[in-house]
Amino acid sequence: MKFIFFIIPLFVLTSCEQTGLGVTSAIKNVALSPITAVGNIFSDKEYKKNKEATKKQSEESEEEGLKQFCLDQNNKPLPMNEVDQLLGLKKNIRQSACKCVSWGNCPAEICSCNILCPEGFAIFKHPAEMTSKNLSQEKNGLAFRNDSIPSKHQQTQGYCWGHARMTSQFNRLAFFKPKNKPPFNLNSSNLNEQNKAIEFYKVLIDKVSKNEAVDIPGFPDLMSLSEHPAFQSYIGDKVAKSWADNAMSWQALSSGLGSAKLSNEKYRKAFSDIRERIDMNMQPTIVFTSRDSKFFTHAVLVSHYEELQDGSVKLCLRDNNNSELNASDCTDSMTIDPEKGLIYSDWGEIGSITVAHNENSDANAQASSLKEKCKKENKCP
């Protein structure tokens, strides 16, 4: 027990705030660390399995994914000889009419379920034309910054890890349907109707925080949902809790201790892992430490990456301390300098960098939930 109370102050120092929420989570995470360690082993194995399935899916889908069809009024494909006779039908219109891609608009009898609802992390590719850079638009971010999270839990600076994780959870799992009518009206003059609407959306927010895929009717994007006064504090509490569960852990502590400069080979290996995840349609959370400043850590999303003329790579960051606009144009970025090592444009020299320890287990659960949603919608076995 003495050891637990000795280690708690170290947990607190790894983060931005020092409240009872953090201490409580630290105690819980220390007690559960043996179970967590075993769980991480299984999560890592499942992640590797999903990664291999993603690679195989990409190879098998390349040819079939090029297929495109025109549908008649009964949602059946027109014979290609009839399509060829439609001289006024431009090729780009035919492509948008129906295409065999993940989450595509073709029914299962036209495109195989293996294409519509792909294996592994290929299921993250929705909508089909979405790119990592486009996903980094301001509308796909939370309406509040890390230093102003509207939570009931007191903070001094922020809940960076929870902010990053919640953003990625919504971007991977939430299907915003602004034209769909929700079962209850948020703008009703009837207070009972309003309360039912609020509870309806809170259930959806709960599901996303538990890595479940959902449709969110009546809202166009995450920004509009999170800026609504009925949900700001509720989402803020989820962010705070997510921070506590992940930042107050052994893995986070080890990240906070890693402030020394690493070899460029190790930095390039970390970049390679991050690139691989982005290529699998993720925006992973990374945790890094300021050079020679133990416990001065931060967690952000990697938006996308750019290949530079000299063959090196620049990671574009979605930093919850800065404007959402900085992500898509890569204002906040990380590069590897031949002499100085890892450099963050906003912080300067960086010590350690690692993919957040929750990424593998989150990705596994999210892919499974998305797969089930896709199969159900497309009537796939």
C-alpha positions as CSV (number, residue, x, y, z in Angstrom):
1,M,0.0,0.0,0.0
2,K,2.9,2.4,0.8
3,F,4.1,1.8,-2.8
4,I,0.8,2.8,-4.2
5,F,0.7,6.1,-2.3
6,F,4.3,6.8,-3.3
7,I,3.6,6.4,-7.0
8,I,0.4,8.5,-7.0
9,P,2.2,11.9,-7.0
10,L,4.2,10.7,-10.0
11,F,0.9,9.9,-11.8
12,V,-0.4,13.3,-11.0
13,L,2.7,15.0,-12.4
14,T,2.3,13.3,-15.8
15,S,-0.8,15.3,-16.5
16,C,-2.2,18.8,-16.7
17,E,-4.3,18.8,-13.5
18,Q,-4.3,17.5,-10.0
19,T,-7.8,16.6,-8.9
20,G,-9.5,13.7,-7.1
21,L,-10.5,12.3,-10.5
22,G,-6.8,11.8,-11.4
23,V,-5.8,10.3,-8.1
24,T,-8.8,8.0,-8.0
25,S,-8.0,6.7,-11.5
26,A,-4.3,6.3,-10.6
27,I,-5.2,4.1,-7.6
28,K,-7.6,2.0,-9.8
29,N,-5.1,1.7,-12.6
30,V,-2.3,0.6,-10.3
31,A,-4.5,-2.1,-8.7
32,L,-5.6,-3.3,-12.1
33,S,-2.2,-3.2,-13.8
34,P,-1.7,-7.0,-13.9
35,I,-5.1,-7.4,-15.6
36,T,-4.4,-4.5,-17.9
37,A,-1.0,-6.0,-18.9
38,V,-2.6,-9.3,-20.0
39,G,-5.4,-7.4,-21.8
40,N,-2.8,-5.4,-23.7
41,I,-1.1,-8.5,-24.9
42,F,-4.4,-9.8,-26.4
43,S,-5.2,-6.4,-27.8
44,D,-1.8,-6.2,-29.5
45,K,-2.3,-9.7,-31.0
46,E,-5.7,-8.8,-32.3
47,Y,-4.4,-5.5,-33.7
48,K,-1.7,-7.4,-35.7
49,K,-4.4,-9.8,-36.9
50,N,-6.6,-6.9,-38.1
51,K,-3.6,-5.2,-39.7
52,E,-2.8,-8.3,-41.7
53,A,-6.5,-8.6,-42.7
54,T,-6.4,-4.9,-43.9
55,K,-3.4,-5.6,-46.1
56,K,-5.0,-8.7,-47.6
57,Q,-8.2,-6.9,-48.1
58,S,-6.5,-4.1,-50.0
59,E,-4.8,-6.6,-52.3
60,E,-8.0,-8.6,-53.0
61,S,-10.2,-5.5,-53.4
62,E,-8.1,-3.6,-55.8
63,E,-9.7,-5.1,-59.0
64,E,-13.2,-5.4,-57.8
65,G,-13.2,-2.0,-56.2
66,L,-12.8,-0.5,-59.7
67,K,-16.2,-1.9,-60.8
68,Q,-18.9,0.6,-61.4
69,F,-22.6,0.3,-62.3
70,C,-25.6,2.3,-63.3
71,L,-28.9,1.4,-61.6
72,D,-32.4,1.3,-63.0
73,Q,-35.5,2.5,-61.1
74,N,-35.6,-0.8,-59.3
75,N,-32.1,-0.4,-58.0
76,K,-30.8,-3.1,-60.3
77,P,-27.7,-2.8,-62.4
78,L,-28.2,-1.9,-66.1
79,P,-26.4,-4.3,-68.6
80,M,-23.2,-2.7,-69.8
81,N,-24.3,-2.8,-73.4
82,E,-27.3,-0.6,-72.5
83,V,-25.0,1.7,-70.6
84,D,-22.7,2.1,-73.6
85,Q,-25.8,3.1,-75.7
86,L,-26.5,6.0,-73.3
87,L,-24.2,8.4,-75.1
88,G,-25.3,11.4,-73.0
89,L,-24.2,9.6,-69.8
90,K,-20.8,10.9,-68.8
91,K,-18.3,8.5,-67.3
92,N,-17.9,10.5,-64.1
93,I,-21.7,10.3,-63.6
94,R,-21.6,6.6,-64.0
95,Q,-18.9,6.4,-61.4
96,S,-20.9,8.3,-58.9
97,A,-24.1,6.4,-59.6
98,C,-22.8,3.2,-58.0
99,K,-19.3,2.0,-57.2
100,C,-17.9,-1.0,-55.4
101,V,-16.1,0.5,-52.5
102,S,-16.4,0.2,-48.7
103,W,-19.7,1.8,-47.4
104,G,-20.6,2.2,-51.1
105,N,-24.1,2.8,-52.4
106,C,-24.4,-0.4,-54.3
107,P,-26.7,-3.2,-52.9
108,A,-25.0,-6.4,-51.8
109,E,-26.4,-8.3,-54.8
110,I,-24.3,-6.1,-57.0
111,C,-21.1,-5.6,-54.9
112,S,-19.9,-8.3,-52.6
113,C,-20.2,-7.9,-48.9
114,N,-16.4,-8.3,-48.7
115,I,-16.1,-5.0,-50.6
116,L,-19.0,-3.1,-49.0
117,C,-18.0,-4.2,-45.4
118,P,-14.3,-4.9,-45.7
119,E,-12.2,-6.8,-43.2
120,G,-9.7,-5.3,-40.7
121,F,-9.2,-1.6,-40.4
122,A,-10.3,-1.0,-44.0
123,I,-13.8,-0.6,-42.5
124,F,-12.6,2.8,-41.2
125,K,-12.8,4.2,-44.7
126,H,-16.1,6.0,-44.6
127,P,-17.4,7.8,-46.5
128,A,-15.5,6.1,-49.3
129,E,-14.0,9.4,-50.7
130,M,-12.9,10.7,-47.3
131,T,-9.1,11.3,-46.8
132,S,-7.3,11.9,-43.5
133,K,-6.6,15.5,-44.5
134,N,-10.2,16.2,-45.2
135,L,-11.2,14.6,-41.9
136,S,-9.1,17.2,-40.2
137,Q,-11.5,20.0,-41.2
138,E,-12.7,22.2,-38.3
139,K,-16.2,20.8,-38.5
140,N,-14.9,17.4,-37.4
141,G,-13.4,18.7,-34.2
142,L,-14.7,19.5,-30.7
143,A,-16.0,23.0,-30.2
144,F,-13.9,23.6,-27.1
145,R,-10.1,23.6,-26.6
146,N,-8.1,21.7,-24.1
147,D,-7.7,24.6,-21.7
148,S,-11.4,25.3,-21.6
149,I,-13.1,21.9,-21.3
150,P,-16.6,22.4,-19.9
151,S,-16.5,19.6,-17.3
152,K,-17.6,19.4,-13.7
153,H,-14.2,18.1,-12.9
154,Q,-11.8,20.9,-12.0
155,Q,-8.8,21.5,-14.2
156,T,-5.8,23.7,-14.2
157,Q,-4.7,23.2,-17.8
158,G,-6.6,20.5,-19.6
159,Y,-7.4,16.9,-20.4
160,C,-5.3,16.6,-23.6
161,W,-5.4,12.8,-23.9
162,G,-9.2,12.6,-23.4
163,H,-9.7,15.4,-25.9
164,A,-7.7,13.6,-28.5
165,R,-9.4,10.3,-27.9
166,M,-12.9,11.6,-27.9
167,T,-12.3,13.5,-31.2
168,S,-11.0,10.3,-32.8
169,Q,-13.9,8.2,-31.4
170,F,-16.5,10.5,-33.0
171,N,-14.6,10.7,-36.3
172,R,-14.3,7.0,-36.6
173,L,-17.7,5.9,-35.2
174,A,-20.3,8.7,-35.6
175,F,-22.3,8.9,-38.8
176,F,-23.9,12.4,-38.8
177,K,-27.3,12.5,-40.6
178,P,-28.5,16.1,-40.6
179,K,-31.5,15.4,-42.9
180,N,-32.7,12.5,-40.7
181,K,-35.4,13.5,-38.1
182,P,-34.6,12.5,-34.5
183,P,-37.4,10.8,-32.5
184,F,-37.6,13.9,-30.2
185,N,-37.3,17.6,-30.9
186,L,-34.6,19.5,-29.1
187,N,-36.2,22.8,-30.1
188,S,-39.7,21.9,-28.9
189,S,-41.5,24.4,-26.6
190,N,-42.5,21.4,-24.6
191,L,-40.0,20.9,-21.8
192,N,-40.7,17.1,-21.5
193,E,-40.0,16.8,-25.2
194,Q,-36.8,18.7,-24.9
195,N,-35.6,16.4,-22.0
196,K,-36.4,13.3,-24.0
197,A,-34.4,14.7,-26.9
198,I,-31.4,15.5,-24.6
199,E,-31.5,12.0,-23.1
200,F,-31.7,10.5,-26.6
201,Y,-28.5,12.2,-27.7
202,K,-26.7,11.5,-24.4
203,V,-27.2,7.8,-25.1
204,L,-25.6,8.2,-28.5
205,I,-22.6,10.1,-26.9
206,D,-22.3,7.3,-24.4
207,K,-22.1,4.7,-27.1
208,V,-19.4,6.6,-29.0
209,S,-17.4,6.9,-25.8
210,K,-17.7,3.1,-25.5
211,N,-16.4,2.6,-29.1
212,E,-19.8,1.8,-30.6
213,A,-20.8,3.0,-34.1
214,V,-23.9,5.1,-34.2
215,D,-26.0,7.3,-36.5
216,I,-26.5,10.8,-35.1
217,P,-29.6,12.4,-36.7
218,G,-30.3,16.2,-36.8
219,F,-26.7,17.3,-36.6
220,P,-24.3,17.9,-39.5
221,D,-21.0,17.3,-37.7
222,L,-19.1,17.0,-34.4
223,M,-18.5,20.7,-34.1
224,S,-22.2,21.5,-34.1
225,L,-23.0,18.7,-31.6
226,S,-20.3,19.7,-29.2
227,E,-21.1,23.4,-29.2
228,H,-24.8,22.8,-28.4
229,P,-25.3,24.0,-24.8
230,A,-27.2,20.9,-23.8
231,F,-24.2,18.6,-24.6
232,Q,-21.0,20.6,-24.0
233,S,-20.6,19.8,-20.3
234,Y,-21.7,16.2,-20.9
235,I,-19.1,15.6,-23.6
236,G,-16.6,17.5,-21.4
237,D,-17.2,15.1,-18.6
238,K,-16.6,12.2,-21.0
239,V,-13.3,13.8,-22.1
240,A,-12.2,14.3,-18.5
241,K,-13.0,10.6,-17.6
242,S,-11.2,9.4,-20.7
243,W,-8.1,11.4,-19.8
244,A,-8.1,9.9,-16.3
245,D,-8.5,6.4,-17.5
246,N,-5.6,6.7,-19.9
247,A,-3.2,9.3,-18.6
248,M,-3.2,8.0,-15.0
249,S,-1.6,4.7,-15.9
250,W,1.8,2.9,-15.9
251,Q,2.1,3.5,-19.7
252,A,1.6,7.2,-19.4
253,L,4.1,7.4,-16.5
254,S,6.8,5.7,-18.7
255,S,6.0,8.2,-21.4
256,G,6.5,11.1,-19.0
257,L,9.9,9.8,-18.0
258,G,11.2,9.7,-21.5
259,S,12.5,13.2,-22.0
260,A,15.9,12.4,-23.3
261,K,16.8,12.7,-27.0
262,L,16.4,9.4,-28.9
263,S,18.3,8.2,-32.0
264,N,16.9,9.3,-35.3
265,E,16.5,5.6,-36.1
266,K,14.0,5.3,-33.2
267,Y,12.2,8.4,-34.3
268,R,11.9,7.1,-37.9
269,K,10.5,3.8,-36.5
270,A,7.8,5.7,-34.6
271,F,7.0,7.8,-37.7
272,S,6.7,4.5,-39.8
273,D,4.2,3.1,-37.3
274,I,2.2,6.3,-37.3
275,R,2.2,6.5,-41.1
276,E,0.9,2.9,-41.3
277,R,-2.0,3.8,-39.0
278,I,-2.9,6.8,-41.1
279,D,-2.8,4.7,-44.3
280,M,-5.3,2.4,-42.5
281,N,-7.7,5.4,-42.2
282,M,-6.9,6.3,-38.6
283,Q,-5.8,9.5,-37.0
284,P,-3.8,8.0,-34.1
285,T,-3.3,9.7,-30.7
286,I,0.4,10.1,-29.9
287,V,2.0,11.0,-26.6
288,F,5.3,13.0,-26.5
289,T,7.5,14.7,-23.9
290,S,9.4,17.9,-24.2
291,R,13.2,17.4,-24.5
292,D,14.9,17.1,-21.1
293,S,11.7,18.0,-19.3
294,K,10.4,15.0,-17.5
295,F,6.6,14.8,-17.0
296,F,6.0,17.7,-19.4
297,T,3.9,15.6,-21.7
298,H,1.2,16.1,-24.2
299,A,-1.3,14.0,-26.3
300,V,-2.5,15.0,-29.7
301,L,-3.9,13.4,-32.9
302,V,-1.8,13.0,-36.0
303,S,-4.0,14.5,-38.7
304,H,-2.1,13.2,-41.8
305,Y,1.4,13.3,-43.2
306,E,3.3,14.9,-46.0
307,E,6.3,13.6,-48.0
308,L,8.9,16.2,-48.4
309,Q,11.2,16.7,-51.4
310,D,14.2,15.2,-49.6
311,G,12.3,12.0,-49.0
312,S,11.6,12.7,-45.3
313,V,8.1,12.8,-43.7
314,K,6.3,15.6,-41.9
315,L,3.6,14.6,-39.5
316,C,0.7,17.0,-39.4
317,L,-0.8,17.4,-35.9
318,R,-4.3,18.1,-34.6
319,D,-3.2,19.8,-31.4
320,N,-6.1,20.3,-28.9
321,N,-4.1,23.3,-27.4
322,N,-4.2,25.1,-30.7
323,S,-6.8,26.1,-33.3
324,E,-8.6,23.4,-35.2
325,L,-7.6,25.2,-38.4
326,N,-4.0,24.3,-37.8
327,A,-4.5,20.6,-38.7
328,S,-5.6,20.5,-42.3
329,D,-3.0,23.0,-43.5
330,C,-0.2,21.3,-41.4
331,T,0.6,24.5,-39.4
332,D,1.4,22.2,-36.4
333,S,3.9,19.6,-37.5
334,M,6.7,17.2,-36.5
335,T,9.9,16.5,-38.5
336,I,13.1,14.7,-37.8
337,D,16.2,16.9,-38.1
338,P,19.5,15.2,-38.9
339,E,21.2,16.9,-36.0
340,K,18.6,18.0,-33.5
341,G,16.3,14.9,-33.7
342,L,12.6,15.2,-33.3
343,I,11.2,18.7,-33.7
344,Y,7.7,20.0,-33.1
345,S,7.0,23.3,-34.7
346,D,5.1,24.5,-31.6
347,W,7.3,23.1,-28.9
348,G,10.8,22.8,-30.3
349,E,12.9,19.7,-29.5
350,I,11.0,16.6,-28.4
351,G,12.2,13.7,-26.2
352,S,10.1,10.6,-26.4
353,I,7.2,9.9,-28.8
354,T,4.9,6.9,-28.8
355,V,1.5,5.9,-30.0
356,A,-1.0,6.1,-27.2
357,H,-1.4,2.8,-25.4
358,N,-5.2,2.8,-25.9
359,E,-5.0,3.0,-29.7
360,N,-4.8,-0.8,-30.4
361,S,-7.7,-1.8,-28.1
362,D,-9.8,1.1,-29.3
363,A,-9.1,0.4,-33.0
364,N,-10.0,-3.3,-32.5
365,A,-13.3,-2.5,-30.8
366,Q,-14.2,0.2,-33.3
367,A,-13.5,-2.0,-36.3
368,S,-15.7,-4.7,-34.9
369,S,-18.6,-2.3,-34.2
370,L,-18.3,-0.7,-37.6
371,K,-18.3,-4.1,-39.3
372,E,-21.5,-5.1,-37.5
373,K,-23.2,-1.8,-38.4
374,C,-22.2,-2.1,-42.1
375,K,-23.3,-5.7,-42.4
376,K,-26.7,-4.9,-40.8
377,E,-27.3,-1.9,-43.2
378,N,-26.3,-3.9,-46.3
379,K,-28.0,-7.1,-45.2
380,C,-24.8,-9.0,-45.3
381,P,-24.4,-12.4,-43.5
